[in-house]
């Protein structure tokens, strides 16, 4: 392989990592999903909440902004329709490896496959305090307003994440 080819491959690899995020996708599969349409409610300062806010825009996980660091701290454990069929639920674990406590804001988006129409479904966690060096589990929920079994929602992902000093 010529040096020029090696450089081209290295640049492509770096660009790929920068575009996809160093820790990979922040998406998870829904195990039962939801139907089209959505309704949202909100509460702040608790471990879980929903919201009508529809902040969006993927966070790459690369870089030094508070949004990038917050995105890297989030792990999606599960996305599913609740057992009673009334809510879409994203179970999250937020791990703060820094030496200061932070308040986390996370917006989750539930999505369907390209061939299955699924209405906009957004859930938020607002002002979740995570102490320095600790992890906290939480749920982001939004009401399921569909009439089916929720199978049109196949995954959820972090649409927005930010953290501020507590």
Buried (B, 14 or more C-beta within 10 A) or exposed (E): EEEEEEEEEEEEEEEEBEEBBEBEEBBBEBBBBBBBBBEBEEEEEEEBBBBEBBBEEBBBBBBEEBBBBBBBBBBBEBBBBBEEBEBBBBBBBBBBEBEEBBBBBBBBBBBBEEEEEBBBBBBBBBBBBBEEEEEBEBBBBBBBBBEEEBBBBBBBBBBBBBBEEB
